[in-house]
Amino acid sequence: AVSGMPRAQAGVAAAVASTSRQVGASLGVAVAGTIAAGASRAHGIPFAEATHPVWWIMAGSGAAVAGLGWLSSTAWARASVQRVAYLLADPAAP
């Protein structure tokens, strides 16, 4: 996030990236706990066993992130960067 921004906006990009990471971690813990506790209570199974759906969700999310990472490095993505690069150009840069 930071390396793709002009130097004048690097601080803003770092702040957005950090805030997004913290919000994602907080929501992830809350959602995982809700799923596990709900499954444990609804089906009367031990909490550790009730976390199995959470692990599958995490594996699927990881696969989605890996797929998006691959997609963002394709020739199509590089061409998109070239088309909009002028919008992020730093006018003060030589």
BALO-296722 format. One record per residue: residue number from 1; y, x, z of N, C-alpha, C in turn. Coordinates in pm, 1 decimal, always signed. Layout:
// residues N
<site><nr>NUM</nr><n_v>Y</n_v><n_u>X</n_u><n_w>Z</n_w><ca_v>Y</ca_v><ca_u>X</ca_u><ca_w>Z</ca_w><c_v>Y</c_v><c_u>X</c_u><c_w>Z</c_w></site>
...
This chain:
// residues 94
<site><nr>1</nr><n_v>-119.7</n_v><n_u>+82.9</n_u><n_w>+0.0</n_w><ca_v>+0.0</ca_v><ca_u>+0.0</ca_u><ca_w>+0.0</ca_w><c_v>+125.1</c_v><c_u>+86.6</c_u><c_w>+0.0</c_w></site>
<site><nr>2</nr><n_v>+120.8</n_v><n_u>+193.8</n_u><n_w>+75.0</n_w><ca_v>+240.3</ca_v><ca_u>+276.9</ca_u><ca_w>+87.1</ca_w><c_v>+259.8</c_v><c_u>+364.4</c_u><c_w>-36.3</c_w></site>
<site><nr>3</nr><n_v>+153.2</n_v><n_u>+420.5</n_u><n_w>-88.9</n_w><ca_v>+167.6</ca_v><ca_u>+512.8</ca_u><ca_w>-201.7</ca_w><c_v>+213.1</c_v><c_u>+443.2</c_u><c_w>-329.2</c_w></site>
<site><nr>4</nr><n_v>+192.5</n_v><n_u>+314.8</n_u><n_w>-340.7</n_w><ca_v>+231.9</ca_v><ca_u>+242.1</ca_u><ca_w>-460.0</ca_w><c_v>+374.0</c_v><c_u>+191.1</c_u><c_w>-456.9</c_w></site>
<site><nr>5</nr><n_v>+443.9</n_v><n_u>+211.5</n_u><n_w>-348.1</n_w><ca_v>+580.2</ca_v><ca_u>+160.2</ca_u><ca_w>-334.7</ca_w><c_v>+682.7</c_v><c_u>+270.8</c_u><c_w>-355.4</c_w></site>
<site><nr>6</nr><n_v>+804.6</n_v><n_u>+233.6</n_u><n_w>-395.8</n_w><ca_v>+912.0</ca_v><ca_u>+333.3</ca_u><ca_w>-403.6</ca_w><c_v>+940.9</c_v><c_u>+390.7</c_u><c_w>-264.7</c_w></site>
<site><nr>7</nr><n_v>+994.1</n_v><n_u>+511.2</n_u><n_w>-260.5</n_w><ca_v>+1020.6</ca_v><ca_u>+576.2</ca_u><ca_w>-131.7</ca_w><c_v>+1112.0</c_v><c_u>+492.7</c_u><c_w>-42.5</c_w></site>
<site><nr>8</nr><n_v>+1205.4</n_v><n_u>+421.3</n_u><n_w>-102.3</n_w><ca_v>+1299.0</ca_v><ca_u>+341.3</ca_u><ca_w>-24.0</ca_w><c_v>+1229.9</c_v><c_u>+225.9</c_u><c_w>+48.0</c_w></site>
<site><nr>9</nr><n_v>+1111.3</n_v><n_u>+185.3</n_u><n_w>+1.0</n_w><ca_v>+1040.2</ca_v><ca_u>+72.4</ca_u><ca_w>+61.3</ca_w><c_v>+910.5</c_v><c_u>+114.6</c_u><c_w>+129.3</c_w></site>
<site><nr>10</nr><n_v>+890.7</n_v><n_u>+242.4</n_u><n_w>+148.3</n_w><ca_v>+766.0</ca_v><ca_u>+291.7</ca_u><ca_w>+208.2</ca_w><c_v>+750.0</c_v><c_u>+243.1</c_u><c_w>+352.0</c_w></site>
<site><nr>11</nr><n_v>+856.8</n_v><n_u>+236.8</n_u><n_w>+426.4</n_w><ca_v>+849.4</ca_v><ca_u>+189.0</ca_u><ca_w>+565.1</ca_w><c_v>+809.2</c_v><c_u>+42.9</c_u><c_w>+572.7</c_w></site>
<site><nr>12</nr><n_v>+864.0</n_v><n_u>-36.1</n_u><n_w>+483.8</n_w><ca_v>+829.2</ca_v><ca_u>-178.3</ca_u><ca_w>+478.9</ca_w><c_v>+682.3</c_v><c_u>-195.4</c_u><c_w>+441.4</c_w></site>
<site><nr>13</nr><n_v>+635.9</n_v><n_u>-118.0</n_u><n_w>+344.1</n_w><ca_v>+496.2</ca_v><ca_u>-127.8</ca_u><ca_w>+302.7</ca_w><c_v>+402.9</c_v><c_u>-87.5</c_u><c_w>+416.4</c_w></site>
<site><nr>14</nr><n_v>+437.3</n_v><n_u>+17.0</n_u><n_w>+490.4</n_w><ca_v>+355.2</ca_v><ca_u>+60.4</ca_u><ca_w>+603.2</ca_w><c_v>+352.3</c_v><c_u>-45.3</c_u><c_w>+712.6</c_w></site>
<site><nr>15</nr><n_v>+465.4</n_v><n_u>-107.5</n_u><n_w>+737.4</n_w><ca_v>+470.8</ca_v><ca_u>-212.2</ca_u><ca_w>+840.3</ca_w><c_v>+387.6</c_v><c_u>-333.7</c_u><c_w>+800.5</c_w></site>
<site><nr>16</nr><n_v>+395.4</n_v><n_u>-373.3</n_u><n_w>+675.6</n_w><ca_v>+316.9</ca_v><ca_u>-487.8</ca_u><ca_w>+628.0</ca_w><c_v>+167.9</c_v><c_u>-455.9</c_u><c_w>+635.6</c_w></site>
<site><nr>17</nr><n_v>+129.6</n_v><n_u>-336.1</n_u><n_w>+595.1</n_w><ca_v>-11.6</ca_v><ca_u>-297.1</ca_u><ca_w>+600.3</ca_w><c_v>-62.7</c_v><c_u>-295.3</c_u><c_w>+743.5</c_w></site>
<site><nr>18</nr><n_v>+14.9</n_v><n_u>-239.3</n_u><n_w>+834.8</n_w><ca_v>-26.8</ca_v><ca_u>-232.0</ca_u><ca_w>+974.9</ca_w><c_v>-35.7</c_v><c_u>-370.8</c_u><c_w>+1038.1</c_w></site>
<site><nr>19</nr><n_v>+62.9</n_v><n_u>-454.1</n_u><n_w>+1013.0</n_w><ca_v>+61.8</ca_v><ca_u>-590.0</ca_u><ca_w>+1067.8</ca_w><c_v>-55.5</c_v><c_u>-669.9</c_u><c_w>+1012.3</c_w></site>
<site><nr>20</nr><n_v>-81.3</n_v><n_u>-656.1</n_u><n_w>+883.6</n_w><ca_v>-194.1</ca_v><ca_u>-727.0</ca_u><ca_w>+823.8</ca_w><c_v>-325.9</c_v><c_u>-683.5</c_u><c_w>+885.8</c_w></site>
<site><nr>21</nr><n_v>-340.5</n_v><n_u>-554.7</n_u><n_w>+910.2</n_w><ca_v>-463.5</ca_v><ca_u>-504.0</ca_u><ca_w>+970.4</ca_w><c_v>-481.5</c_v><c_u>-560.1</c_u><c_w>+1112.3</c_w></site>
<site><nr>22</nr><n_v>-374.4</n_v><n_u>-564.0</n_u><n_w>+1190.1</n_w><ca_v>-383.4</ca_v><ca_u>-615.1</ca_u><ca_w>+1326.8</ca_w><c_v>-412.2</c_v><c_u>-764.8</c_u><c_w>+1330.0</c_w></site>
<site><nr>23</nr><n_v>-347.4</n_v><n_u>-839.9</n_u><n_w>+1244.5</n_w><ca_v>-372.3</ca_v><ca_u>-984.5</ca_u><ca_w>+1238.4</ca_w><c_v>-515.6</c_v><c_u>-1011.3</c_u><c_w>+1192.8</c_w></site>
<site><nr>24</nr><n_v>-561.7</n_v><n_u>-936.5</n_u><n_w>+1093.6</n_w><ca_v>-698.8</ca_v><ca_u>-952.7</ca_u><ca_w>+1046.2</ca_w><c_v>-801.3</c_v><c_u>-922.9</c_u><c_w>+1153.4</c_w></site>
<site><nr>25</nr><n_v>-778.7</n_v><n_u>-818.3</n_u><n_w>+1230.5</n_w><ca_v>-872.5</ca_v><ca_u>-784.9</ca_u><ca_w>+1338.0</ca_w><c_v>-874.2</c_v><c_u>-894.1</c_u><c_w>+1445.3</c_w></site>
<site><nr>26</nr><n_v>-758.3</n_v><n_u>-943.7</n_u><n_w>+1482.1</n_w><ca_v>-750.4</ca_v><ca_u>-1049.2</ca_u><ca_w>+1583.3</ca_w><c_v>-818.4</c_v><c_u>-1177.2</c_u><c_w>+1536.5</c_w></site>
<site><nr>27</nr><n_v>-789.7</n_v><n_u>-1217.2</n_u><n_w>+1414.2</n_w><ca_v>-851.7</ca_v><ca_u>-1338.5</ca_u><ca_w>+1361.9</ca_w><c_v>-1002.0</c_v><c_u>-1320.2</c_u><c_w>+1342.3</c_w></site>
<site><nr>28</nr><n_v>-1042.6</n_v><n_u>-1202.2</n_u><n_w>+1300.5</n_w><ca_v>-1184.8</ca_v><ca_u>-1175.3</ca_u><ca_w>+1282.2</ca_w><c_v>-1263.0</c_v><c_u>-1188.7</c_u><c_w>+1411.2</c_w></site>
<site><nr>29</nr><n_v>-1209.1</n_v><n_u>-1133.2</n_u><n_w>+1518.9</n_w><ca_v>-1275.9</ca_v><ca_u>-1144.1</ca_u><ca_w>+1648.7</ca_w><c_v>-1280.3</c_v><c_u>-1289.9</c_u><c_w>+1693.8</c_w></site>
<site><nr>30</nr><n_v>-1169.9</n_v><n_u>-1361.3</n_u><n_w>+1675.9</n_w><ca_v>-1165.4</ca_v><ca_u>-1501.5</ca_u><ca_w>+1718.9</ca_w><c_v>-1263.5</c_v><c_u>-1588.0</c_u><c_w>+1639.0</c_w></site>
<site><nr>31</nr><n_v>-1266.9</n_v><n_u>-1570.0</n_u><n_w>+1508.7</n_w><ca_v>-1356.6</ca_v><ca_u>-1650.1</ca_u><ca_w>+1425.6</ca_w><c_v>-1502.6</c_v><c_u>-1614.5</c_u><c_w>+1454.3</c_w></site>
<site><nr>32</nr><n_v>-1532.6</n_v><n_u>-1486.2</n_u><n_w>+1467.3</n_w><ca_v>-1670.1</ca_v><ca_u>-1444.1</ca_u><ca_w>+1496.0</ca_w><c_v>-1717.3</c_v><c_u>-1499.9</c_u><c_w>+1630.3</c_w></site>
<site><nr>33</nr><n_v>-1632.7</n_v><n_u>-1494.7</n_u><n_w>+1731.2</n_w><ca_v>-1668.6</ca_v><ca_u>-1550.4</ca_u><ca_w>+1861.5</ca_w><c_v>-1688.9</c_v><c_u>-1700.2</c_u><c_w>+1856.7</c_w></site>
<site><nr>34</nr><n_v>-1604.8</n_v><n_u>-1768.8</n_u><n_w>+1780.5</n_w><ca_v>-1617.9</ca_v><ca_u>-1913.1</ca_u><ca_w>+1767.7</ca_w><c_v>-1748.9</c_v><c_u>-1950.7</c_u><c_w>+1698.8</c_w></site>
<site><nr>35</nr><n_v>-1782.5</n_v><n_u>-1880.0</n_u><n_w>+1592.6</n_w><ca_v>-1906.9</ca_v><ca_u>-1908.6</ca_u><ca_w>+1520.5</ca_w><c_v>-2027.5</c_v><c_u>-1882.3</c_u><c_w>+1609.8</c_w></site>
<site><nr>36</nr><n_v>-2027.3</n_v><n_u>-1767.6</n_u><n_w>+1675.4</n_w><ca_v>-2142.1</ca_v><ca_u>-1731.5</ca_u><ca_w>+1760.0</ca_w><c_v>-2155.6</c_v><c_u>-1825.6</c_u><c_w>+1879.5</c_w></site>
<site><nr>37</nr><n_v>-2045.5</n_v><n_u>-1856.1</n_u><n_w>+1945.6</n_w><ca_v>-2052.5</ca_v><ca_u>-1945.6</ca_u><ca_w>+2061.8</ca_w><c_v>-2092.2</c_v><c_u>-2086.4</c_u><c_w>+2020.0</c_w></site>
<site><nr>38</nr><n_v>-2039.3</n_v><n_u>-2131.9</n_u><n_w>+1907.0</n_w><ca_v>-2074.8</ca_v><ca_u>-2265.2</ca_u><ca_w>+1858.9</ca_w><c_v>-2221.5</c_v><c_u>-2275.4</c_u><c_w>+1824.1</c_w></site>
<site><nr>39</nr><n_v>-2273.8</n_v><n_u>-2173.7</n_u><n_w>+1756.7</n_w><ca_v>-2415.6</ca_v><ca_u>-2174.3</ca_u><ca_w>+1720.7</ca_w><c_v>-2503.8</c_v><c_u>-2165.5</c_u><c_w>+1844.5</c_w></site>
<site><nr>40</nr><n_v>-2460.8</n_v><n_u>-2086.4</n_u><n_w>+1941.1</n_w><ca_v>-2538.4</ca_v><ca_u>-2070.8</ca_u><ca_w>+2063.5</ca_w><c_v>-2546.9</c_v><c_u>-2202.6</c_u><c_w>+2141.2</c_w></site>
<site><nr>41</nr><n_v>-2434.7</n_v><n_u>-2270.0</n_u><n_w>+2152.6</n_w><ca_v>-2433.1</ca_v><ca_u>-2396.9</ca_u><ca_w>+2227.1</ca_w><c_v>-2502.9</c_v><c_u>-2508.9</c_u><c_w>+2150.4</c_w></site>
<site><nr>42</nr><n_v>-2477.6</n_v><n_u>-2516.3</n_u><n_w>+2020.6</n_w><ca_v>-2531.7</ca_v><ca_u>-2626.9</ca_u><ca_w>+1941.8</ca_w><c_v>-2682.7</c_v><c_u>-2620.0</c_u><c_w>+1928.0</c_w></site>
<site><nr>43</nr><n_v>-2736.3</n_v><n_u>-2500.8</n_u><n_w>+1916.2</n_w><ca_v>-2879.3</ca_v><ca_u>-2485.9</ca_u><ca_w>+1891.9</ca_w><c_v>-2955.0</c_v><c_u>-2433.3</c_u><c_w>+2012.6</c_w></site>
<site><nr>44</nr><n_v>-2884.3</n_v><n_u>-2402.7</n_u><n_w>+2120.1</n_w><ca_v>-2948.6</ca_v><ca_u>-2355.4</ca_u><ca_w>+2241.3</ca_w><c_v>-3020.3</c_v><c_u>-2222.0</c_u><c_w>+2226.1</c_w></site>
<site><nr>45</nr><n_v>-2966.5</n_v><n_u>-2135.5</n_u><n_w>+2142.3</n_w><ca_v>-3028.1</ca_v><ca_u>-2004.8</ca_u><ca_w>+2123.4</ca_w><c_v>-2945.9</c_v><c_u>-1899.2</c_u><c_w>+2197.2</c_w></site>
<site><nr>46</nr><n_v>-3005.2</n_v><n_u>-1785.2</n_u><n_w>+2227.2</n_w><ca_v>-2929.5</ca_v><ca_u>-1679.2</ca_u><ca_w>+2295.7</ca_w><c_v>-2810.4</c_v><c_u>-1633.7</c_u><c_w>+2211.9</c_w></site>
<site><nr>47</nr><n_v>-2707.5</n_v><n_u>-1589.9</n_u><n_w>+2281.5</n_w><ca_v>-2583.7</ca_v><ca_u>-1551.8</ca_u><ca_w>+2213.9</ca_w><c_v>-2607.0</c_v><c_u>-1440.3</c_u><c_w>+2111.9</c_w></site>
<site><nr>48</nr><n_v>-2688.0</n_v><n_u>-1340.4</n_u><n_w>+2148.3</n_w><ca_v>-2713.1</ca_v><ca_u>-1229.1</ca_u><ca_w>+2057.1</ca_w><c_v>-2776.3</c_v><c_u>-1278.0</c_u><c_w>+1926.6</c_w></site>
<site><nr>49</nr><n_v>-2865.4</n_v><n_u>-1372.7</n_u><n_w>+1936.1</n_w><ca_v>-2928.1</ca_v><ca_u>-1428.1</ca_u><ca_w>+1815.3</ca_w><c_v>-2829.2</c_v><c_u>-1514.4</c_u><c_w>+1737.4</c_w></site>
<site><nr>50</nr><n_v>-2737.3</n_v><n_u>-1576.1</n_u><n_w>+1807.3</n_w><ca_v>-2638.7</ca_v><ca_u>-1662.1</ca_u><ca_w>+1741.7</ca_w><c_v>-2536.1</c_v><c_u>-1581.6</c_u><c_w>+1661.7</c_w></site>
<site><nr>51</nr><n_v>-2533.2</n_v><n_u>-1450.8</n_u><n_w>+1680.9</n_w><ca_v>-2437.7</ca_v><ca_u>-1367.8</ca_u><ca_w>+1605.6</ca_w><c_v>-2488.3</c_v><c_u>-1332.5</c_u><c_w>+1465.9</c_w></site>
<site><nr>52</nr><n_v>-2613.0</n_v><n_u>-1364.4</n_u><n_w>+1432.8</n_w><ca_v>-2666.2</ca_v><ca_u>-1328.7</ca_u><ca_w>+1301.3</ca_w><c_v>-2583.8</c_v><c_u>-1384.2</c_u><c_w>+1185.1</c_w></site>
<site><nr>53</nr><n_v>-2537.9</n_v><n_u>-1510.5</n_u><n_w>+1190.7</n_w><ca_v>-2451.5</ca_v><ca_u>-1558.0</ca_u><ca_w>+1080.7</ca_w><c_v>-2322.5</c_v><c_u>-1476.3</c_u><c_w>+1067.1</c_w></site>
<site><nr>54</nr><n_v>-2270.6</n_v><n_u>-1428.1</n_u><n_w>+1179.7</n_w><ca_v>-2148.5</ca_v><ca_u>-1347.0</ca_u><ca_w>+1175.7</ca_w><c_v>-2174.3</c_v><c_u>-1217.3</c_u><c_w>+1099.9</c_w></site>
<site><nr>55</nr><n_v>-2289.8</n_v><n_u>-1156.3</n_u><n_w>+1122.4</n_w><ca_v>-2323.1</ca_v><ca_u>-1032.2</ca_u><ca_w>+1051.7</ca_w><c_v>-2335.3</c_v><c_u>-1057.1</c_u><c_w>+901.6</c_w></site>
<site><nr>56</nr><n_v>-2390.6</n_v><n_u>-1171.0</n_u><n_w>+862.5</n_w><ca_v>-2399.2</ca_v><ca_u>-1202.7</ca_u><ca_w>+720.3</ca_w><c_v>-2260.5</c_v><c_u>-1225.2</c_u><c_w>+660.4</c_w></site>
<site><nr>57</nr><n_v>-2174.0</n_v><n_u>-1289.1</n_u><n_w>+736.3</n_w><ca_v>-2036.3</ca_v><ca_u>-1309.4</ca_u><ca_w>+689.9</ca_w><c_v>-1967.2</c_v><c_u>-1174.5</c_u><c_w>+672.0</c_w></site>
<site><nr>58</nr><n_v>-1987.6</n_v><n_u>-1083.8</n_u><n_w>+767.4</n_w><ca_v>-1927.4</ca_v><ca_u>-950.6</ca_u><ca_w>+757.5</ca_w><c_v>-1982.1</c_v><c_u>-874.0</c_u><c_w>+637.3</c_w></site>
<site><nr>59</nr><n_v>-2111.6</n_v><n_u>-885.1</n_u><n_w>+611.8</n_w><ca_v>-2171.0</ca_v><ca_u>-817.1</ca_u><ca_w>+496.5</ca_w><c_v>-2114.9</c_v><c_u>-873.5</c_u><c_w>+366.6</c_w></site>
<site><nr>60</nr><n_v>-2101.8</n_v><n_u>-1005.8</n_u><n_w>+358.6</n_w><ca_v>-2042.7</ca_v><ca_u>-1067.8</ca_u><ca_w>+239.9</ca_w><c_v>-1897.8</c_v><c_u>-1028.6</c_u><c_w>+220.5</c_w></site>
<site><nr>61</nr><n_v>-1823.3</n_v><n_u>-1022.2</n_u><n_w>+329.5</n_w><ca_v>-1682.7</ca_v><ca_u>-980.8</ca_u><ca_w>+320.5</ca_w><c_v>-1671.9</c_v><c_u>-836.2</c_u><c_w>+274.4</c_w></site>
<site><nr>62</nr><n_v>-1759.8</n_v><n_u>-751.4</n_u><n_w>+326.0</n_w><ca_v>-1760.5</ca_v><ca_u>-611.8</ca_u><ca_w>+283.0</ca_w><c_v>-1791.3</c_v><c_u>-598.7</c_u><c_w>+135.1</c_w></site>
<site><nr>63</nr><n_v>-1886.0</n_v><n_u>-677.1</n_u><n_w>+88.2</n_w><ca_v>-1919.3</ca_v><ca_u>-675.2</ca_u><ca_w>-54.2</ca_w><c_v>-1801.1</c_v><c_u>-725.0</c_u><c_w>-137.8</c_w></site>
<site><nr>64</nr><n_v>-1730.9</n_v><n_u>-826.4</n_u><n_w>-89.2</n_w><ca_v>-1614.1</ca_v><ca_u>-877.7</ca_u><ca_w>-160.9</ca_w><c_v>-1503.9</c_v><c_u>-772.1</c_u><c_w>-168.0</c_w></site>
<site><nr>65</nr><n_v>-1481.2</n_v><n_u>-701.0</n_u><n_w>-59.4</n_w><ca_v>-1379.5</ca_v><ca_u>-595.7</ca_u><ca_w>-58.4</ca_w><c_v>-1418.3</c_v><c_u>-483.6</c_u><c_w>-154.3</c_w></site>
<site><nr>66</nr><n_v>-1546.6</n_v><n_u>-445.6</n_u><n_w>-153.7</n_w><ca_v>-1592.6</ca_v><ca_u>-342.5</ca_u><ca_w>-246.3</ca_w><c_v>-1574.5</c_v><c_u>-388.2</c_u><c_w>-391.1</c_w></site>
<site><nr>67</nr><n_v>-1605.0</n_v><n_u>-513.4</n_u><n_w>-418.6</n_w><ca_v>-1585.9</ca_v><ca_u>-566.6</ca_u><ca_w>-553.1</ca_w><c_v>-1440.7</c_v><c_u>-567.8</c_u><c_w>-594.9</c_w></site>
<site><nr>68</nr><n_v>-1352.8</n_v><n_u>-607.4</n_u><n_w>-505.0</n_w><ca_v>-1210.1</ca_v><ca_u>-607.3</ca_u><ca_w>-536.7</ca_w><c_v>-1158.1</c_v><c_u>-465.3</c_u><c_w>-555.9</c_w></site>
<site><nr>69</nr><n_v>-1209.5</n_v><n_u>-371.8</n_u><n_w>-476.1</n_w><ca_v>-1170.9</ca_v><ca_u>-232.1</ca_u><ca_w>-493.8</ca_w><c_v>-1212.3</c_v><c_u>-180.3</c_u><c_w>-629.8</c_w></site>
<site><nr>70</nr><n_v>-1332.9</n_v><n_u>-214.3</n_u><n_w>-672.5</n_w><ca_v>-1378.8</ca_v><ca_u>-173.0</ca_u><ca_w>-804.8</ca_w><c_v>-1293.9</c_v><c_u>-237.8</c_u><c_w>-913.5</c_w></site>
<site><nr>71</nr><n_v>-1267.0</n_v><n_u>-367.8</n_u><n_w>-898.2</n_w><ca_v>-1188.5</ca_v><ca_u>-440.1</ca_u><ca_w>-997.6</ca_w><c_v>-1047.6</c_v><c_u>-384.3</c_u><c_w>-1010.3</c_w></site>
<site><nr>72</nr><n_v>-990.7</n_v><n_u>-338.9</n_u><n_w>-898.7</n_w><ca_v>-853.7</ca_v><ca_u>-288.5</ca_u><ca_w>-901.8</ca_w><c_v>-843.5</c_v><c_u>-150.7</c_u><c_w>-965.1</c_w></site>
<site><nr>73</nr><n_v>-956.5</n_v><n_u>-88.1</n_u><n_w>-997.2</n_w><ca_v>-951.9</ca_v><ca_u>+44.0</ca_u><ca_w>-1060.3</ca_w><c_v>-999.0</c_v><c_u>+40.4</c_u><c_w>-1206.0</c_w></site>
<site><nr>74</nr><n_v>-1010.2</n_v><n_u>-76.8</n_u><n_w>-1262.2</n_w><ca_v>-1053.0</ca_v><ca_u>-88.5</ca_u><ca_w>-1401.7</ca_w><c_v>-936.7</c_v><c_u>-62.2</c_u><c_w>-1496.8</c_w></site>
<site><nr>75</nr><n_v>-966.9</n_v><n_u>-49.8</n_u><n_w>-1622.8</n_w><ca_v>-863.7</ca_v><ca_u>-27.6</ca_u><ca_w>-1724.8</ca_w><c_v>-765.2</c_v><c_u>-144.3</c_u><c_w>-1728.1</c_w></site>
<site><nr>76</nr><n_v>-814.4</n_v><n_u>-265.0</n_u><n_w>-1707.7</n_w><ca_v>-726.3</ca_v><ca_u>-383.1</ca_u><ca_w>-1704.3</ca_w><c_v>-623.6</c_v><c_u>-371.1</c_u><c_w>-1592.1</c_w></site>
<site><nr>77</nr><n_v>-668.8</n_v><n_u>-325.9</n_u><n_w>-1474.7</n_w><ca_v>-578.2</ca_v><ca_u>-312.7</ca_u><ca_w>-1360.6</ca_w><c_v>-475.2</c_v><c_u>-202.5</c_u><c_w>-1386.0</c_w></site>
<site><nr>78</nr><n_v>-518.9</n_v><n_u>-91.0</n_u><n_w>-1444.6</n_w><ca_v>-424.5</ca_v><ca_u>+17.8</ca_u><ca_w>-1474.4</ca_w><c_v>-321.8</c_v><c_u>-27.4</c_u><c_w>-1577.6</c_w></site>
<site><nr>79</nr><n_v>-363.7</n_v><n_u>-108.1</n_u><n_w>-1672.9</n_w><ca_v>-268.6</ca_v><ca_u>-160.7</ca_u><ca_w>-1771.7</ca_w><c_v>-168.6</c_v><c_u>-255.4</c_u><c_w>-1705.0</c_w></site>
<site><nr>80</nr><n_v>-213.9</n_v><n_u>-332.2</n_u><n_w>-1609.3</n_w><ca_v>-123.0</ca_v><ca_u>-421.8</ca_u><ca_w>-1536.0</ca_w><c_v>-18.3</c_v><c_u>-342.2</c_u><c_w>-1460.2</c_w></site>
<site><nr>81</nr><n_v>-58.9</n_v><n_u>-231.3</n_u><n_w>-1401.9</n_w><ca_v>+34.8</ca_v><ca_u>-144.8</ca_u><ca_w>-1330.1</ca_w><c_v>+141.6</c_v><c_u>-92.7</c_u><c_w>-1425.7</c_w></site>
<site><nr>82</nr><n_v>+100.8</n_v><n_u>-52.0</n_u><n_w>-1542.1</n_w><ca_v>+196.7</ca_v><ca_u>-0.3</ca_u><ca_w>-1639.4</ca_w><c_v>+296.4</c_v><c_u>-107.8</c_u><c_w>-1683.9</c_w></site>
<site><nr>83</nr><n_v>+249.9</n_v><n_u>-232.9</n_u><n_w>-1693.1</n_w><ca_v>+338.2</ca_v><ca_u>-341.7</ca_u><ca_w>-1736.8</ca_w><c_v>+445.0</c_v><c_u>-375.3</c_u><c_w>-1633.5</c_w></site>
<site><nr>84</nr><n_v>+415.7</n_v><n_u>-359.1</n_u><n_w>-1505.6</n_w><ca_v>+511.8</ca_v><ca_u>-399.1</ca_u><ca_w>-1402.3</ca_w><c_v>+572.1</c_v><c_u>-280.2</c_u><c_w>-1328.4</c_w></site>
<site><nr>85</nr><n_v>+542.5</n_v><n_u>-158.3</n_u><n_w>-1369.7</n_w><ca_v>+590.7</ca_v><ca_u>-39.6</ca_u><ca_w>-1299.4</ca_w><c_v>+743.6</c_v><c_u>-36.0</c_u><c_w>-1293.4</c_w></site>
<site><nr>86</nr><n_v>+809.0</n_v><n_u>-81.8</n_u><n_w>-1396.3</n_w><ca_v>+955.8</ca_v><ca_u>-78.4</ca_u><ca_w>-1396.9</ca_w><c_v>+1016.7</c_v><c_u>-164.4</c_u><c_w>-1286.1</c_w></site>
<site><nr>87</nr><n_v>+944.4</n_v><n_u>-266.9</n_u><n_w>-1242.3</n_w><ca_v>+995.7</ca_v><ca_u>-353.3</ca_u><ca_w>-1135.3</ca_w><c_v>+1000.2</c_v><c_u>-280.6</c_u><c_w>-1001.7</c_w></site>
<site><nr>88</nr><n_v>+913.9</n_v><n_u>-182.5</n_u><n_w>-983.9</n_w><ca_v>+908.2</ca_v><ca_u>-107.4</ca_u><ca_w>-857.9</ca_w><c_v>+972.7</c_v><c_u>+29.2</c_u><c_w>-866.9</c_w></site>
<site><nr>89</nr><n_v>+1033.4</n_v><n_u>+59.1</n_u><n_w>-980.5</n_w><ca_v>+1095.5</ca_v><ca_u>+191.1</ca_u><ca_w>-999.3</ca_w><c_v>+1211.5</c_v><c_u>+209.2</c_u><c_w>-903.1</c_w></site>
<site><nr>90</nr><n_v>+1221.2</n_v><n_u>+328.5</n_u><n_w>-848.9</n_w><ca_v>+1330.2</ca_v><ca_u>+363.5</ca_u><ca_w>-757.6</ca_w><c_v>+1448.3</c_v><c_u>+408.2</c_u><c_w>-841.1</c_w></site>
<site><nr>91</nr><n_v>+1558.0</n_v><n_u>+330.9</n_u><n_w>-840.2</n_w><ca_v>+1672.3</ca_v><ca_u>+367.6</ca_u><ca_w>-925.5</ca_w><c_v>+1734.8</c_v><c_u>+501.3</c_u><c_w>-885.4</c_w></site>
<site><nr>92</nr><n_v>+1716.5</n_v><n_u>+544.1</n_u><n_w>-760.5</n_w><ca_v>+1774.9</ca_v><ca_u>+670.4</ca_u><ca_w>-715.4</ca_w><c_v>+1690.6</c_v><c_u>+790.3</c_u><c_w>-755.2</c_w></site>
<site><nr>93</nr><n_v>+1567.1</n_v><n_u>+768.2</n_u><n_w>-796.0</n_w><ca_v>+1478.8</ca_v><ca_u>+878.8</ca_u><ca_w>-831.9</ca_w><c_v>+1518.1</c_v><c_u>+934.3</c_u><c_w>-968.6</c_w></site>
<site><nr>94</nr><n_v>+1502.7</n_v><n_u>+1067.2</n_u><n_w>-986.2</n_w><ca_v>+1539.9</ca_v><ca_u>+1126.4</ca_u><ca_w>-1116.0</ca_w><c_v>+1442.3</c_v><c_u>+1090.6</c_u><c_w>-1225.5</c_w></site>
